[in-house]
Amino acid sequence: MNGIQLLLLFGVSALGLYYVTRLRKTVLDLAILILLLSASVIFIIWPDLTNEIAHKLGVGRGADLLYYICILLFSFALLKLFSRIRRLEQMFTKMIREDALKNAEHNAIDQ
């Protein structure tokens, strides 16, 4: 095992530990995390495996396959973040409208 593999394994471990201790802990999230971390560790320890899988899927190199997979994962994460932001915007809009109506009723009663 060379230096970059140790560095990558440390990074993957740190990310997994941070996720488990600081972020959401639903069963589905943990299952996905374990799957991704396992795949990362396997591909770090046996990098030639990515080339074999890539050739079976019709991709030239394993690095290209990982790049394509990362594009899909980042796109999914971007869509998930966008939907969360939209949901928060809608929630804030509803809260502000309700507060404005309460203030309007309160001001009408005072006059």
Phi and psi in degrees as a GROMACS rama.xvg file:
@    title "Ramachandran Plot"
@    xaxis  label "Phi"
@    yaxis  label "Psi"
@TYPE xy
-99.5838  179.303  ASN-2
-61.9796  -41.1987  GLY-3
-66.2697  -35.5921  ILE-4
-63.9083  -42.5876  GLN-5
-63.12  -42.5425  LEU-6
-62.778  -44.5212  LEU-7
-65.8763  -41.3225  LEU-8
-63.179  -40.1477  LEU-9
-62.6376  -43.7567  PHE-10
-62.5688  -44.1381  GLY-11
-63.8497  -42.3293  VAL-12
-63.3824  -42.1587  SER-13
-64.5008  -42.3062  ALA-14
-62.8749  -44.4872  LEU-15
-62.7292  -43.4406  GLY-16
-64.836  -42.5485  LEU-17
-61.3723  -44.7188  TYR-18
-59.9722  -47.4271  TYR-19
-65.673  -37.533  VAL-20
-85.414  -28.6371  THR-21
-112.376  -29.0236  ARG-22
-108.774  -171.487  LEU-23
-57.4396  152.253  ARG-24
-132.558  39.4637  LYS-25
-72.067  159.437  THR-26
-62.1294  -43.2262  VAL-27
-63.668  -43.315  LEU-28
-61.2479  -43.7787  ASP-29
-65.8665  -37.3069  LEU-30
-64.116  -44.442  ALA-31
-63.8549  -42.5951  ILE-32
-59.563  -46.319  LEU-33
-63.0319  -41.0108  ILE-34
-62.13  -48.3692  LEU-35
-66.5222  -41.6103  LEU-36
-65.1938  -39.9704  LEU-37
-62.2986  -45.4138  SER-38
-62.1745  -40.7917  ALA-39
-61.4078  -46.7563  SER-40
-63.0696  -43.6963  VAL-41
-61.7029  -45.3046  ILE-42
-70.3949  -28.3925  PHE-43
-72.7252  -43.3201  ILE-44
-71.8788  -40.3604  ILE-45
-120.663  78.2977  TRP-46
-65.4675  -25.5591  PRO-47
-68.902  -19.3586  ASP-48
-62.3723  -34.5083  LEU-49
-65.2807  -35.9543  THR-50
-65.4749  -42.6341  ASN-51
-62.3947  -45.6017  GLU-52
-64.6397  -40.959  ILE-53
-61.7016  -44.058  ALA-54
-63.8544  -37.6523  HIS-55
-67.22  -28.6518  LYS-56
-91.7486  -2.82503  LEU-57
87.3041  20.7554  GLY-58
-104.76  143.236  VAL-59
-62.5592  -49.5342  GLY-60
-130.075  157.598  ARG-61
-65.7485  -34.5026  GLY-62
-63.6606  -38.6332  ALA-63
-65.3649  -41.3019  ASP-64
-60.0769  -46.4032  LEU-65
-63.5057  -36.4025  LEU-66
-62.5375  -46.029  TYR-67
-63.6411  -41.0283  TYR-68
-64.2182  -40.9243  ILE-69
-63.3941  -38.6764  CYS-70
-59.7996  -44.4832  ILE-71
-64.0207  -44.2487  LEU-72
-65.107  -41.3372  LEU-73
-66.6917  -37.3579  PHE-74
-63.661  -42.4119  SER-75
-61.8648  -44.7227  PHE-76
-63.3391  -39.7935  ALA-77
-62.9948  -44.3722  LEU-78
-64.2663  -39.1733  LEU-79
-65.5753  -42.6892  LYS-80
-64.7649  -40.7386  LEU-81
-61.6314  -43.3738  PHE-82
-66.2486  -36.184  SER-83
-66.1285  -41.9027  ARG-84
-63.1016  -43.3172  ILE-85
-60.3286  -43.5402  ARG-86
-62.7255  -41.815  ARG-87
-65.3301  -41.3038  LEU-88
-60.1369  -43.6493  GLU-89
-64.6209  -38.8455  GLN-90
-65.7297  -44.2593  MET-91
-63.5888  -40.8458  PHE-92
-60.9627  -44.3099  THR-93
-62.6157  -44.8138  LYS-94
-62.9346  -41.8444  MET-95
-67.1375  -40.5611  ILE-96
-62.8393  -45.3033  ARG-97
-62.1965  -41.6346  GLU-98
-64.6451  -41.1743  ASP-99
-63.4713  -40.4919  ALA-100
-65.8387  -40.9954  LEU-101
-63.4449  -42.9402  LYS-102
-65.2796  -38.9395  ASN-103
-64.9876  -42.0273  ALA-104
-65.2494  -42.381  GLU-105
-63.4569  -42.3439  HIS-106
-68.0519  -34.667  ASN-107
-68.7245  -37.6762  ALA-108
-68.3398  -39.3185  ILE-109
-68.1547  -26.9544  ASP-110
